[in-house]
Every structure is written in structure tokens, then in C-alpha cells.
Amino acid sequence: MDQLPFDGDGDVLEVPPRFRELQREQPIARVRTLTGDEAWLVTGYDELRELYGNQALGRAHRDPDNAPRTTPPIVAGVPTHGGRPHAGVDKEQEVHNRMRRLLTPAFAAKRMEQLRTRIGGHIDEVLDAMVTPPVDLHAVLSQPLPMTAICEVIGAPPGDHGKLRDWWNRMSDIGDSARAGAARAEFVDYTAALMAAKRREPAEDLVSHLVHNPEDTVTSAEQAAGLITGLLFAGHESTMSRIDLGVLLLIRNPGQRAKLLADPGLLPGAVEEILRMTITPGLIGGVTRWAAHDITIGEVTIKAGDAVVMATGAANYDPERVECPDEFDITRTCNPHMSFGYGSRFCIGASLAKIELQEVFGRLFARFPTLRLAVPDEELPVNRDRVAGGLAALPVAW
């Protein structure tokens, strides 16, 4: 039985070859996870899309304390009781639907477009300050920008953004579960205080919606902290990596960069292609879900309670669905990637992530058309002990 994580050649953009082999030979395969538990690894595009649409697959488990897991940390690889304590696995879809309704106002299109102006202004301030190379683009742009954006959506005061970054860094540390647990406890306390503040003085933000919603879907700081932690992963960690790796893709592909500079109208397609090619497997291999009931796909039956690792990064390269999948092509007209999930599980923050990426890549290379790495490619520091992997630094010059 294969053991995750799979070995690669050290390239942060690489999908290790074993994913591609399984995609050809066994697109739903039994593997061992980082914790040693068994799970199903899904690498085929069609199989992944079908599972995303199956309501029997979700974040809940009937016995979460004894469920198979994919990682030891606080923020990923751990099932819930069905969306809230005692809700039950069979209620998860109902809870999921209510939560989406609750979250929708915070991610409404009008609000996202209002954020676009502020995001663009923040990027310009960062680029204005890049006077003398080299500069660590990860430290000055890729890391702080998504945190600033998602904190504004959440309703965290600007002065707290640094604290949230610190909590997130500690919570997502796979190498130190005690440190991650302590950070989680501190974050729950912070969430309780933020909820109390929003009860007194509500605003147009997520936490205000949580504490003033008539359905009373979220009642405790623990529940709210769990929801916000998920948003931090999707809205900060993932977008941060997309910025870093998108810059790396455009540096490595000067012809595509030249096309984008010559025709800014290619920007939306460039962002979609960056999204397709930068969902790397990390230590987990993909998104973890659990089966509430038996699920049969083809000749495979996933039993109730089984863990399923959704290898989106591999599925985005499936040659059955993507023509010339290894080619970075910003003019690609058919790009059915699943980097934001699919169907009812489509990421509610997708519009915010795309706005951030469009604003970054619409400005960065226009301002610094000769941008290049300041160190040899093989010396880029890669995160080896974090859930999503990615780069620890991105030194650039021009």
C-alpha cells in the first residue's frame, strides 16, 4: 500500500509522479496517510467531481475521536460531529447549507468589488516600497496581503492582523502539536472577545453576521473559531501559496509573461491557469473528507467512516480533461480546474481569491517587467512541516 506523502524531485510546483501513475492506473486507490491511517486517494478528475457532488461525503464522522486521520495538527485532517456538536453526520448537509446562507453576505459580489480597490491600493504601497533588490516577496506581499483581506471580511481590527498571522502559523505547524493546540486555545479566547465586541457594535463583517443571525447557527466561540480557522486556511494560506507559486510560474515562463504584459486582457485566464497549476499536494495529498454512508464509484466501494483524500492538484492535470496539462498556457480557453472544489462544495471565498490574484498579477510584472529570482531555483526554501507546503520565502530582484 502506498504511503503519503509521495516523493518528488523537490520542485515546489511538482505533482509527484506517483499521483500521475495512480491517475492512469487506479484513480481511486487505498493509501496510508501521514499518520499511518488508511484512506482512499482520489486522483482522477471525473471521480473527484463525482465525489464532490456526493452529499454522503463531508467533514463529519460518526465517531470523530476514532476516525482515520490524515495529519496530527489542529487545523486539518480532523473530522467534526456534523457541523456542530451533536448535530450528527446525517444533519451535516443541512448545517452546511445553513452556514453557506450565513456566510454569503460577507462574500457578496458588491462587497468583494469594494475590497478590490483597497487590495489594489495595498499592493501599490508594497510595490512602491520595493526600491532596492533583493526583496523577499513572500514576506512583503504574499503573506500579509491575503491575511489583510480575509481579516477585513471576518471583522478583525487592523491592529490584530499580526496576532492572527502568529496564531495561524502556530496552529498549522505539523511538527509541534502542543504548540498548535496552545495557539488554538488562544484563538478561541480571541474569537470569544471579538464576538462580544460585535454584539455591542455590529458592522458589515462575518463575525457580526454570526452573532446577529436569526437562525442562531453558531452559538459558541469554539464553533465560530472552527469556522474562522477554515476561512483562514482557504483565504490566507491557500491564496498566499497561489501568489508565491504564480510568480514562480511566470518567472519560469517568460514567453507567457510577455503575452500578459502585451495584453492585460489575458489576466483572468492567466489567473485561472495559475490556480490550476499551483494546487500542490503538500503533506496530506489533498483535501480530507469522510464517508457518512457507503459510496460506490465504478468498481470501488468507499465504506461509511472511511477517509477520502481529494487530490485536486493531481486531478487538475488529468489528460482526460485537460489538453497538454503540463503546459503553462495563459491563453487556455478550456480550463475546468477544481481548485475551488465543485458543486455545493464550491469555495464561497473563490471571488475574493481571484480578485487578490488579479490585482497582484495585474500590477507586479507591469511595475517590474524584469522580475527574477534572486537565488538559484533549487535554493528556494520550501515549507516541509506545514499542511499546505508552499514556499517559506521568495527572494526576487529586477
C-alpha positions as CSV (number, residue, x, y, z in Angstrom):
1,M,0.0,0.0,0.0
2,D,1.4,3.4,-0.9
3,Q,2.4,5.8,1.8
4,L,1.7,9.6,1.8
5,P,3.4,12.0,1.2
6,F,4.8,10.8,-2.1
7,D,8.4,11.5,-3.0
8,G,9.2,14.1,-5.7
9,D,12.3,15.8,-7.0
10,G,12.0,18.7,-4.6
11,D,10.3,21.1,-7.1
12,V,7.7,23.0,-5.1
13,L,5.4,23.2,-8.3
14,E,5.7,19.4,-9.0
15,V,2.9,16.9,-8.6
16,P,5.0,13.9,-7.6
17,P,5.0,11.2,-10.3
18,R,3.2,8.6,-8.2
19,F,0.0,10.7,-8.3
20,R,0.1,10.7,-12.0
21,E,0.8,7.0,-12.1
22,L,-2.2,6.2,-9.9
23,Q,-4.3,8.6,-12.0
24,R,-3.6,6.4,-15.0
25,E,-3.8,3.0,-13.3
26,Q,-6.1,3.4,-10.2
27,P,-7.7,6.8,-9.9
28,I,-9.3,5.7,-6.5
29,A,-6.6,3.9,-4.6
30,R,-6.1,2.8,-1.0
31,V,-3.1,4.5,0.7
32,R,-1.6,5.2,4.1
33,T,-1.7,8.8,5.3
34,L,1.0,10.8,7.2
35,T,-0.5,9.4,10.5
36,G,-0.3,5.8,9.3
37,D,-4.1,5.5,9.0
38,E,-5.7,4.2,5.8
39,A,-7.6,6.3,3.3
40,W,-8.8,6.4,-0.2
41,L,-6.7,8.7,-2.5
42,V,-8.7,10.1,-5.5
43,T,-6.6,11.4,-8.4
44,G,-9.0,11.1,-11.3
45,Y,-10.8,14.2,-12.5
46,D,-14.2,12.6,-13.1
47,E,-14.0,10.6,-9.9
48,L,-13.2,13.7,-7.9
49,R,-16.0,15.7,-9.4
50,E,-18.5,12.9,-8.7
51,L,-17.4,12.7,-5.1
52,Y,-17.6,16.5,-4.6
53,G,-21.2,16.2,-5.7
54,N,-22.0,13.3,-3.3
55,Q,-23.6,14.6,-0.1
56,A,-22.6,11.4,1.7
57,L,-19.0,12.7,1.7
58,G,-18.2,15.6,4.1
59,R,-16.3,16.9,7.1
60,A,-18.3,14.9,9.7
61,H,-17.8,11.4,11.2
62,R,-20.0,9.4,13.5
63,D,-17.0,8.7,15.8
64,P,-14.6,11.6,15.2
65,D,-12.3,10.6,18.1
66,N,-11.5,7.3,16.4
67,A,-11.8,8.3,12.7
68,P,-8.9,7.7,10.3
69,R,-6.9,10.9,10.0
70,T,-4.5,12.4,7.5
71,T,-2.5,14.8,9.8
72,P,-1.9,15.4,13.5
73,P,-2.4,19.2,13.6
74,I,-5.3,21.3,14.8
75,V,-6.5,22.8,11.5
76,A,-6.8,19.9,9.0
77,G,-7.3,16.2,8.7
78,V,-9.7,16.1,11.7
79,P,-13.4,15.4,11.4
80,T,-16.3,17.1,13.1
81,H,-19.5,15.8,14.7
82,G,-21.5,17.0,11.7
83,G,-21.0,20.8,11.6
84,R,-21.8,21.4,15.3
85,P,-21.7,19.2,18.4
86,H,-24.5,16.6,18.5
87,A,-25.8,17.6,15.1
88,G,-24.9,14.2,13.7
89,V,-23.5,13.1,10.4
90,D,-26.9,12.9,8.8
91,K,-27.5,16.6,9.5
92,E,-24.2,17.8,8.0
93,Q,-25.6,18.8,4.7
94,E,-28.4,20.7,6.4
95,V,-25.9,22.5,8.6
96,H,-23.7,23.1,5.6
97,N,-26.5,24.8,3.7
98,R,-27.4,27.0,6.6
99,M,-23.7,28.0,7.1
100,R,-23.4,29.0,3.4
101,R,-26.5,31.1,3.7
102,L,-25.0,32.8,6.8
103,L,-21.6,33.3,5.1
104,T,-23.0,34.6,1.8
105,P,-23.4,38.3,2.9
106,A,-19.8,38.5,3.9
107,F,-18.7,37.4,0.5
108,A,-21.3,39.2,-1.6
109,A,-20.1,40.4,-5.0
110,K,-20.7,44.1,-4.1
111,R,-18.6,43.8,-1.0
112,M,-15.8,41.9,-2.9
113,E,-15.6,44.6,-5.5
114,Q,-15.4,47.3,-2.7
115,L,-12.5,45.3,-1.4
116,R,-10.8,45.2,-4.8
117,T,-9.9,48.9,-4.6
118,R,-8.4,48.6,-1.1
119,I,-6.5,45.4,-2.2
120,G,-5.1,47.2,-5.2
121,G,-4.0,50.2,-3.1
122,H,-2.3,47.9,-0.6
123,I,-0.4,46.2,-3.4
124,D,0.7,49.5,-4.8
125,E,2.0,50.6,-1.4
126,V,4.1,47.4,-1.2
127,L,5.5,47.8,-4.8
128,D,6.3,51.5,-4.1
129,A,8.4,50.4,-1.2
130,M,10.4,47.9,-3.3
131,V,13.3,50.2,-4.1
132,T,16.4,48.2,-3.6
133,P,16.7,44.5,-4.5
134,P,16.7,41.8,-3.4
135,V,13.3,41.7,-1.7
136,D,11.5,38.7,-0.1
137,L,8.2,39.0,-2.0
138,H,6.7,36.3,0.3
139,A,7.3,38.4,3.4
140,V,6.2,41.8,2.0
141,L,3.3,40.7,-0.3
142,S,2.3,37.1,-0.5
143,Q,1.9,36.5,3.2
144,P,0.4,39.8,4.5
145,L,-2.0,40.6,1.6
146,P,-4.4,37.6,2.0
147,M,-4.4,37.9,5.8
148,T,-5.3,41.6,5.5
149,A,-8.1,40.8,3.1
150,I,-9.6,37.9,5.0
151,C,-9.4,39.7,8.3
152,E,-11.4,42.6,6.8
153,V,-14.0,40.0,5.8
154,I,-14.0,38.5,9.2
155,G,-14.1,41.8,11.0
156,A,-10.8,41.6,12.9
157,P,-9.4,45.1,13.6
158,P,-6.3,46.0,11.6
159,G,-4.1,46.1,14.7
160,D,-4.9,42.4,15.3
161,H,-3.7,41.1,11.9
162,G,-0.2,40.4,13.2
163,K,-1.6,38.3,16.1
164,L,-3.8,36.3,13.7
165,R,-0.8,35.6,11.5
166,D,1.1,34.3,14.5
167,W,-1.8,32.2,15.7
168,W,-2.3,30.8,12.2
169,N,1.4,30.0,11.8
170,R,1.4,28.1,15.1
171,M,-1.9,26.3,14.5
172,S,-0.7,25.0,11.2
173,D,2.6,23.6,12.4
174,I,2.6,19.9,11.8
175,G,5.8,19.4,13.7
176,D,4.6,20.6,17.1
177,S,1.0,19.5,18.1
178,A,1.4,21.0,21.6
179,R,2.3,24.4,20.1
180,A,-0.6,24.2,17.7
181,G,-3.0,23.2,20.4
182,A,-2.0,26.1,22.6
183,A,-2.4,28.5,19.7
184,R,-5.8,27.1,19.0
185,A,-6.9,27.7,22.6
186,E,-5.7,31.3,22.5
187,F,-7.5,31.8,19.2
188,V,-10.8,30.5,20.7
189,D,-10.4,33.1,23.5
190,Y,-9.7,35.8,21.0
191,T,-12.8,34.8,19.0
192,A,-15.0,35.0,22.1
193,A,-13.8,38.5,22.7
194,L,-14.3,39.5,19.1
195,M,-17.9,38.1,19.2
196,A,-18.6,40.1,22.3
197,A,-17.4,43.2,20.7
198,K,-19.5,42.6,17.6
199,R,-22.6,42.0,19.7
200,R,-22.1,45.5,21.2
201,E,-21.1,47.2,17.9
202,P,-22.1,45.2,14.8
203,A,-20.6,46.1,11.4
204,E,-20.7,44.7,7.9
205,D,-18.5,41.7,8.6
206,L,-18.6,38.0,9.1
207,V,-18.5,37.9,12.9
208,S,-21.3,40.4,13.1
209,H,-23.4,38.2,10.9
210,L,-22.5,35.2,13.1
211,V,-23.7,36.8,16.4
212,H,-26.7,38.6,15.0
213,N,-28.2,35.9,12.7
214,P,-31.8,34.9,13.4
215,E,-31.1,31.1,12.8
216,D,-28.6,31.0,15.7
217,T,-26.4,28.6,13.7
218,V,-23.2,29.5,15.6
219,T,-23.6,29.9,19.3
220,S,-20.2,29.3,20.8
221,A,-16.7,30.8,20.4
222,E,-15.4,27.2,19.7
223,Q,-17.8,26.9,16.8
224,A,-17.0,30.3,15.5
225,A,-13.3,29.7,15.9
226,G,-13.6,26.5,13.9
227,L,-15.4,28.3,11.1
228,I,-12.9,31.2,11.0
229,T,-10.0,28.7,11.1
230,G,-11.3,27.2,7.9
231,L,-11.6,30.6,6.3
232,L,-8.1,31.4,7.3
233,F,-6.8,28.3,5.7
234,A,-8.8,28.9,2.5
235,G,-8.5,32.7,2.5
236,H,-4.9,33.1,3.7
237,E,-2.8,30.0,3.4
238,S,-4.1,28.9,0.0
239,T,-4.1,32.4,-1.6
240,M,-0.6,33.1,-0.2
241,S,0.8,30.0,-1.9
242,R,-1.0,30.8,-5.1
243,I,0.7,34.2,-5.2
244,D,4.1,32.8,-4.5
245,L,3.8,29.9,-7.0
246,G,2.1,32.1,-9.6
247,V,5.1,34.5,-9.5
248,L,7.4,31.5,-9.9
249,L,5.4,30.2,-12.9
250,L,5.6,33.5,-14.7
251,I,9.3,33.8,-14.0
252,R,9.9,30.3,-15.3
253,N,7.8,31.0,-18.4
254,P,9.0,34.3,-19.9
255,G,7.0,33.8,-23.1
256,Q,3.7,33.6,-21.1
257,R,4.8,36.6,-19.0
258,A,5.5,38.6,-22.2
259,K,2.0,37.8,-23.5
260,L,0.4,39.0,-20.3
261,L,2.4,42.2,-20.4
262,A,1.4,42.8,-24.0
263,D,-2.3,42.1,-23.5
264,P,-3.7,42.8,-19.9
265,G,-7.0,41.3,-21.2
266,L,-5.4,37.9,-20.7
267,L,-5.3,38.4,-16.9
268,P,-8.4,36.5,-16.0
269,G,-7.2,33.5,-18.0
270,A,-3.8,33.7,-16.5
271,V,-5.2,33.6,-13.0
272,E,-7.3,30.5,-13.9
273,E,-4.2,28.8,-15.2
274,I,-2.2,29.8,-12.1
275,L,-5.0,28.3,-10.0
276,R,-4.9,25.1,-12.0
277,M,-1.2,24.5,-11.7
278,T,-0.5,25.6,-8.1
279,I,-2.7,23.3,-6.0
280,T,0.3,21.2,-4.8
281,P,-0.4,18.1,-2.7
282,G,1.6,19.1,0.4
283,L,2.0,16.6,3.1
284,I,-1.7,15.5,3.2
285,G,-2.1,14.8,-0.5
286,G,-5.3,16.8,-0.9
287,V,-8.5,17.8,0.9
288,T,-9.7,15.3,3.5
289,R,-13.3,14.2,3.7
290,W,-15.2,11.2,5.4
291,A,-17.9,9.0,4.1
292,A,-21.2,9.1,6.0
293,H,-22.6,6.1,4.1
294,D,-21.2,3.6,1.7
295,I,-20.4,5.2,-1.7
296,T,-19.8,3.2,-4.9
297,I,-17.9,4.6,-7.8
298,G,-17.3,2.2,-10.6
299,E,-15.8,-1.0,-9.0
300,V,-14.8,0.8,-5.8
301,T,-16.9,1.0,-2.7
302,I,-15.9,3.5,-0.1
303,K,-17.3,2.3,3.3
304,A,-19.1,4.5,5.8
305,G,-16.5,6.1,8.0
306,D,-13.6,5.8,5.5
307,A,-11.4,8.8,5.0
308,V,-11.0,10.2,1.4
309,V,-8.2,12.3,0.3
310,M,-9.3,14.5,-2.7
311,A,-6.1,15.1,-4.7
312,T,-7.3,18.2,-6.6
313,G,-3.7,19.1,-7.6
314,A,-3.4,15.8,-9.5
315,A,-6.9,15.9,-10.9
316,N,-6.2,19.4,-12.4
317,Y,-3.5,17.6,-14.6
318,D,-5.8,14.7,-15.7
319,P,-5.1,14.4,-19.5
320,E,-8.6,13.1,-20.0
321,R,-10.0,16.5,-19.1
322,V,-7.1,19.0,-19.7
323,E,-5.3,19.2,-23.0
324,C,-1.5,19.3,-22.6
325,P,-1.8,19.5,-18.8
326,D,1.9,20.1,-18.1
327,E,2.0,23.2,-20.3
328,F,1.5,26.6,-18.6
329,D,-0.7,28.4,-21.1
330,I,-2.5,31.6,-20.0
331,T,-4.5,31.6,-23.3
332,R,-6.1,28.3,-22.4
333,T,-9.8,28.5,-23.4
334,C,-11.0,25.4,-21.7
335,N,-9.8,25.2,-18.1
336,P,-12.2,23.1,-15.9
337,H,-9.9,23.0,-12.9
338,M,-11.4,22.1,-9.5
339,S,-9.1,24.3,-7.3
340,F,-12.1,25.7,-5.5
341,G,-14.0,22.4,-5.3
342,Y,-17.2,21.7,-7.2
343,G,-20.9,21.9,-6.9
344,S,-22.4,22.7,-3.5
345,R,-18.9,22.4,-2.0
346,F,-17.5,25.2,-4.3
347,C,-15.4,27.5,-2.1
348,I,-17.5,30.5,-1.0
349,G,-14.4,32.7,-1.0
350,A,-13.4,32.0,-4.6
351,S,-14.3,35.5,-5.8
352,L,-12.1,37.1,-3.1
353,A,-9.1,34.9,-4.0
354,K,-9.5,35.7,-7.7
355,I,-9.7,39.4,-7.0
356,E,-6.5,39.2,-5.0
357,L,-4.6,37.2,-7.7
358,Q,-5.9,39.5,-10.5
359,E,-4.7,42.6,-8.6
360,V,-1.3,41.1,-7.8
361,F,-0.6,39.8,-11.3
362,G,-2.1,42.8,-13.0
363,R,0.3,45.1,-11.1
364,L,3.5,43.2,-10.2
365,F,5.1,42.5,-13.6
366,A,3.8,45.7,-15.1
367,R,5.8,47.5,-12.4
368,F,8.7,45.1,-12.5
369,P,8.9,43.6,-16.0
370,T,12.4,42.1,-15.4
371,L,11.5,40.5,-12.1
372,R,13.6,37.4,-11.5
373,L,14.6,35.1,-8.7
374,A,17.4,36.4,-6.5
375,V,18.7,32.9,-5.7
376,P,19.0,29.8,-7.8
377,D,15.7,28.0,-8.3
378,E,16.9,25.0,-6.3
379,E,17.7,27.2,-3.2
380,L,14.1,28.4,-2.8
381,P,13.1,27.4,0.8
382,V,10.1,25.1,0.8
383,N,7.8,24.5,3.8
384,R,8.3,20.9,4.8
385,D,6.3,21.0,8.0
386,R,3.1,22.8,7.1
387,V,-0.2,21.5,5.9
388,A,-0.2,23.2,2.5
389,G,3.5,23.2,1.9
390,G,4.4,26.1,-0.4
391,L,7.4,28.5,-0.1
392,A,8.9,29.9,3.1
393,A,10.5,32.8,1.2
394,L,10.6,34.2,-2.4
395,P,13.7,36.4,-2.8
396,V,13.4,38.4,-6.1
397,A,15.4,41.0,-7.9
398,W,14.9,43.1,-11.0
